[in-house]
């Protein structure tokens, strides 16, 4: 007679589940910390910019160009006010993709809308002509870190935000950009093109190497912030490629 037959089911110990891999645990903890820091930065930025944004609100609501769409505060305010419209566009794109059974419909749609909505307003400010546009010759500043002292806190924050959305969302949308060196190259390349355009078009702006450095840093930091989302598909694809059976040689 089998001795195990008389043992009740409750006395049989349940199979213990394997603990969560340390790498995954550390990654989850890092993501929580990163999201917490991002939330604190957003709250701090809202507190700092609350008064300047409210000063631009009457001008923007009145539909005036000067004082709204040609100022940093006004453009940031209009970008925030158009967030519901951007979310509606992302929802419509995601719904259309889901109807067509496109994988990662929401992530792709949010990335596309985020790239455009978060980059175009700051490019608008960057390419805004100065008072002497077309009259004064282009100016260059090629000594690194020379212009940082004259930028001020608002200038540095603005330059960090120029390609931040592009660095955040582009690797999520395009797998070819899903690596830190490529995000760095994307930010540096786009910023260099903008500075060259300012010089060639004679927009009465200084084309500075410090602008390229700060813009690139903003894209890189934003890309690192979204690394969790754009690394997962890449790692899954590489794991599938490694686990795929290799053809056995014949003959």
ZICOR-V590430 format. One record per backbone hydrogen bond with DSSP energy under -1.0 kcal/mol. NH is the residue of the N-H (numbers start at 1). CO is the residue of the C=O. E is the energy in kcal/mol with one decimal. If there is no record, write none. Layout:
nh=NH co=CO e=E
nh=NH co=CO e=E
This chain:
nh=5 co=2 e=-1.2
nh=25 co=21 e=-2.1
nh=26 co=22 e=-2.8
nh=27 co=23 e=-2.1
nh=28 co=24 e=-2.3
nh=29 co=25 e=-2.5
nh=30 co=26 e=-2.6
nh=31 co=27 e=-2.2
nh=32 co=28 e=-2.2
nh=33 co=29 e=-2.4
nh=34 co=30 e=-2.6
nh=35 co=31 e=-2.7
nh=36 co=32 e=-2.3
nh=37 co=33 e=-2.5
nh=38 co=34 e=-2.5
nh=39 co=35 e=-2.4
nh=40 co=36 e=-2.3
nh=41 co=37 e=-2.4
nh=42 co=38 e=-2.3
nh=43 co=39 e=-2.4
nh=44 co=40 e=-2.7
nh=45 co=41 e=-2.8
nh=46 co=42 e=-2.4
nh=47 co=43 e=-2.1
nh=48 co=44 e=-2.4
nh=49 co=45 e=-2.8
nh=53 co=49 e=-2.6
nh=54 co=50 e=-2.2
nh=55 co=51 e=-1.6
nh=56 co=52 e=-1.2
nh=60 co=56 e=-2.3
nh=61 co=57 e=-2.8
nh=62 co=58 e=-1.7
nh=63 co=60 e=-1.2
nh=64 co=59 e=-2.0
nh=68 co=65 e=-1.6
nh=69 co=65 e=-1.0
nh=71 co=68 e=-1.3
nh=75 co=71 e=-2.2
nh=76 co=72 e=-2.4
nh=77 co=73 e=-2.3
nh=78 co=74 e=-2.5
nh=79 co=75 e=-2.2
nh=80 co=76 e=-2.1
nh=81 co=77 e=-2.4
nh=82 co=78 e=-1.6
nh=83 co=80 e=-1.2
nh=86 co=82 e=-2.1
nh=87 co=83 e=-2.7
nh=88 co=84 e=-2.0
nh=89 co=85 e=-2.0
nh=90 co=86 e=-2.4
nh=91 co=87 e=-2.3
nh=92 co=88 e=-2.3
nh=93 co=89 e=-2.5
nh=94 co=90 e=-2.5
nh=95 co=91 e=-2.4
nh=96 co=92 e=-2.0
nh=97 co=93 e=-2.2
nh=98 co=94 e=-2.7
nh=99 co=95 e=-1.9
nh=100 co=96 e=-1.1
nh=101 co=98 e=-1.4
nh=102 co=97 e=-2.7
nh=108 co=104 e=-2.3
nh=109 co=105 e=-2.3
nh=110 co=106 e=-2.7
nh=111 co=107 e=-2.1
nh=112 co=108 e=-2.2
nh=113 co=109 e=-2.4
nh=114 co=110 e=-2.6
nh=115 co=111 e=-2.3
nh=116 co=112 e=-1.7
nh=117 co=113 e=-3.1
nh=118 co=114 e=-2.1
nh=120 co=116 e=-2.2
nh=123 co=119 e=-2.2
nh=124 co=120 e=-2.4
nh=125 co=121 e=-1.7
nh=126 co=122 e=-2.3
nh=127 co=123 e=-2.3
nh=128 co=125 e=-1.1
nh=130 co=203 e=-2.5
nh=133 co=130 e=-1.3
nh=134 co=202 e=-2.6
nh=135 co=132 e=-1.9
nh=136 co=132 e=-2.2
nh=141 co=207 e=-2.1
nh=146 co=143 e=-1.5
nh=156 co=152 e=-2.2
nh=157 co=153 e=-2.5
nh=158 co=154 e=-2.5
nh=159 co=155 e=-2.3
nh=160 co=156 e=-2.2
nh=161 co=157 e=-1.4
nh=167 co=163 e=-2.4
nh=168 co=164 e=-2.1
nh=169 co=165 e=-2.7
nh=170 co=166 e=-2.2
nh=173 co=169 e=-1.7
nh=174 co=170 e=-3.0
nh=177 co=174 e=-1.6
nh=178 co=175 e=-1.5
nh=179 co=177 e=-2.3
nh=183 co=179 e=-2.2
nh=184 co=180 e=-2.4
nh=185 co=181 e=-2.4
nh=186 co=182 e=-2.4
nh=187 co=183 e=-2.4
nh=188 co=184 e=-2.3
nh=189 co=185 e=-2.7
nh=190 co=186 e=-2.5
nh=191 co=187 e=-2.2
nh=192 co=188 e=-2.2
nh=193 co=189 e=-2.1
nh=194 co=190 e=-2.0
nh=195 co=191 e=-2.3
nh=196 co=192 e=-2.3
nh=197 co=193 e=-2.3
nh=198 co=194 e=-2.4
nh=199 co=195 e=-1.8
nh=200 co=196 e=-2.9
nh=201 co=197 e=-2.6
nh=203 co=198 e=-1.7
nh=207 co=139 e=-2.9
nh=208 co=206 e=-1.0
nh=209 co=141 e=-2.6
nh=212 co=208 e=-1.2
nh=213 co=209 e=-2.1
nh=214 co=210 e=-2.6
nh=215 co=211 e=-2.7
nh=216 co=212 e=-2.4
nh=217 co=213 e=-2.1
nh=218 co=214 e=-2.3
nh=219 co=215 e=-2.1
nh=220 co=216 e=-2.5
nh=221 co=217 e=-2.7
nh=222 co=218 e=-2.1
nh=223 co=219 e=-2.2
nh=224 co=220 e=-2.4
nh=225 co=221 e=-1.8
nh=226 co=222 e=-1.3
nh=227 co=224 e=-1.1
nh=230 co=226 e=-1.7
nh=231 co=227 e=-1.9
nh=235 co=231 e=-3.0
nh=236 co=232 e=-2.5
nh=237 co=233 e=-2.2
nh=238 co=234 e=-2.2
nh=239 co=235 e=-2.6
nh=240 co=236 e=-2.3
nh=241 co=237 e=-2.1
nh=242 co=238 e=-2.1
nh=243 co=239 e=-2.3
